[in-house]
């Protein structure tokens, strides 16, 4: 399964776009583009849109593979898949969220909002809003037609 265009846009919106590499506090590697982290980035270079899109595709494939590993157990629908890839893109994987395939969907939903703390354990409002939007997408049936309205309303929460 592949992340939909809507799912990709959601990730890009959350991650933001940076053409010049930067380091987050306490990190040894630089970040560029849509949250692409690598020890091989040149901190003095301004990366092109084409390079950033290539990084994004590379990262997306890695996180799609992580989510796909659990598809035989859960049979993700497109919205669940997109939400989980978005989650993994931020956290690094979904292994802990799904407890390596041991959690039910209800348990996954229950634990989802617990992943909104920084490295010091402080709840971050922006991350909390991201988790709410991802979870809403995860819980939205593909055929409901409510996805656009639900995500639009939640985007406005994110902007505040």
C-alpha positions as CSV (number, residue, x, y, z in Angstrom):
1,X,0.0,0.0,0.0
2,X,1.2,3.5,-0.7
3,X,0.4,6.8,1.2
4,X,-2.3,8.8,-0.6
5,X,-1.6,12.3,-1.9
6,X,-3.8,13.5,1.0
7,X,-1.6,11.6,3.5
8,X,1.5,13.0,2.0
9,X,0.2,16.5,2.2
10,X,-0.7,15.9,5.8
11,X,2.9,14.8,6.6
12,X,4.3,17.8,4.7
13,X,2.0,20.2,6.6
14,X,3.0,18.9,9.9
15,X,6.7,18.7,9.2
16,X,7.1,22.0,7.4
17,X,9.6,22.7,4.7
18,X,13.2,23.8,5.3
19,X,15.7,24.2,2.5
20,X,18.7,24.8,4.7
21,X,19.8,22.1,7.2
22,X,19.3,22.8,10.9
23,X,20.0,20.9,14.1
24,X,17.5,20.3,16.8
25,X,18.6,20.7,20.4
26,X,20.5,17.7,21.6
27,X,20.7,16.1,18.1
28,X,23.9,15.2,16.4
29,X,22.5,15.0,12.8
30,X,21.1,17.8,10.7
31,X,17.5,17.9,9.4
32,X,16.3,19.4,6.1
33,X,13.2,19.4,3.8
34,X,10.2,17.7,5.4
35,X,12.0,16.4,8.5
36,X,14.7,14.4,6.7
37,X,17.4,13.5,9.2
38,X,20.8,12.4,8.0
39,X,24.5,12.5,9.0
40,X,25.4,13.2,5.4
41,X,23.7,16.6,5.0
42,X,25.9,19.6,4.2
43,X,25.0,22.2,6.8
44,X,26.2,25.0,4.4
45,X,24.1,24.0,1.4
46,X,20.6,25.2,0.4
47,X,18.9,22.0,-0.9
48,X,16.7,22.2,-4.0
49,X,13.0,21.3,-4.1
50,X,13.9,18.3,-6.3
51,X,16.5,17.0,-3.7
52,X,14.0,17.6,-0.9
53,X,11.3,15.7,-2.7
54,X,13.7,12.8,-3.3
55,X,14.5,12.7,0.5
56,X,10.8,12.8,1.2
57,X,10.1,9.8,-1.1
58,X,13.0,7.9,0.5
59,X,11.7,8.5,4.0
60,X,8.1,7.8,3.0
61,X,9.1,4.4,1.6
62,X,10.9,3.5,4.9
63,X,7.8,4.4,7.0
64,X,5.4,2.7,4.6
65,X,7.4,-0.5,4.9
66,X,7.2,-0.2,8.7
67,X,3.4,0.1,8.6
68,X,3.0,-2.5,5.9
69,X,4.8,-5.1,8.1
70,X,1.6,-5.2,10.2
71,X,-0.9,-5.3,7.3
72,X,-1.3,-9.0,7.4
73,X,-2.5,-8.7,11.1
74,X,-4.6,-5.6,10.8
75,X,-5.6,-5.3,7.1
76,X,-5.3,-1.5,7.2
77,X,-7.7,0.6,5.2
78,X,-6.3,3.6,3.3
79,X,-7.1,6.1,6.0
80,X,-5.6,3.9,8.7
81,X,-2.5,3.4,6.6
82,X,-2.1,7.2,5.9
83,X,-2.5,8.0,9.6
84,X,0.0,5.4,10.7
85,X,2.6,6.5,8.1
86,X,2.2,10.0,9.4
87,X,2.7,8.8,12.9
88,X,5.7,6.8,12.0
89,X,7.2,9.7,10.0
90,X,7.2,11.7,13.2
91,X,8.1,9.0,15.8
92,X,10.3,6.7,13.6
93,X,8.1,3.6,13.6
94,X,4.7,2.2,14.8
95,X,6.2,-0.8,16.6
96,X,5.5,0.6,20.1
97,X,2.1,1.9,19.2
98,X,0.9,-1.5,18.0
99,X,3.0,-3.3,20.6
100,X,4.6,-5.3,17.7
101,X,1.1,-6.5,16.6
102,X,-0.2,-7.4,20.0
103,X,-2.7,-4.5,20.4
104,X,-6.3,-4.4,19.1
105,X,-7.4,-1.4,17.1
106,X,-9.2,-0.1,20.2
107,X,-6.0,-0.3,22.2
108,X,-4.1,1.4,19.4
109,X,-6.6,4.3,19.5
110,X,-6.3,4.4,23.3
111,X,-2.5,4.7,23.2
112,X,-2.3,7.0,20.2
113,X,-2.7,10.3,22.1
114,X,0.1,9.3,24.6
115,X,2.7,10.1,22.0
116,X,2.7,13.9,22.4
117,X,5.6,14.5,24.7
118,X,9.1,15.8,24.0
119,X,12.3,14.1,25.1
120,X,11.9,15.6,28.6
121,X,8.3,14.3,29.0
122,X,6.6,17.6,28.5
123,X,3.3,17.5,26.5
124,X,3.6,19.7,23.4
125,X,0.4,21.4,22.2
126,X,1.4,21.1,18.5
127,X,2.3,17.5,18.9
128,X,-1.0,16.9,20.8
129,X,-2.9,18.5,17.9
130,X,-1.0,16.4,15.4
131,X,-1.9,13.2,17.2
132,X,-5.6,14.2,17.4
133,X,-5.7,14.8,13.6
134,X,-3.8,11.5,12.9
135,X,-6.2,9.6,15.2
136,X,-9.3,11.2,13.6
137,X,-8.0,10.1,10.2
138,X,-7.3,6.6,11.6
139,X,-10.8,6.3,12.9
140,X,-12.5,7.7,9.7
141,X,-14.0,4.9,7.5
142,X,-12.9,5.2,3.9
143,X,-16.4,5.2,2.5
144,X,-17.9,7.7,5.0
145,X,-17.4,10.9,3.0
146,X,-16.8,12.7,6.3
147,X,-13.0,12.7,6.0
148,X,-12.7,16.1,4.3
149,X,-14.9,17.9,6.9
150,X,-13.3,16.2,9.8
151,X,-9.7,17.0,8.7
152,X,-10.7,20.5,7.7
153,X,-12.1,21.2,11.2
154,X,-9.0,19.7,12.8
155,X,-6.6,21.7,10.6
156,X,-8.2,24.8,12.1
157,X,-7.4,23.4,15.6
158,X,-3.8,23.0,14.5
159,X,-3.5,26.6,13.3
160,X,-4.5,28.1,16.6
